Amino acid sequence: MADRFERHKQPWTPDELSKFRILAGKGKGLKEIAKALGRSEESTKDRAKADGIGIAKKR
């Protein structure tokens, strides 16, 4: 568990942001996007809110 936050507080790269927008546009959920980017769900949610990117709610 010690290596869980290996990338803690790392800046978002342009490649990550591009992939983030593509995944969100395809209707992927928060958990799925966060896992694909190697980021925490909280970090992903905060970035989506800051950039005005809508993430689908999985039910």
Summary of the structure (lengths in Angstrom):
residues: 59
radius of gyration: 11.2
end to end distance: 28.5
largest distance: 32.9
contacts: 125
relative contact order: 0.19
helix: 53%
strand: 3%
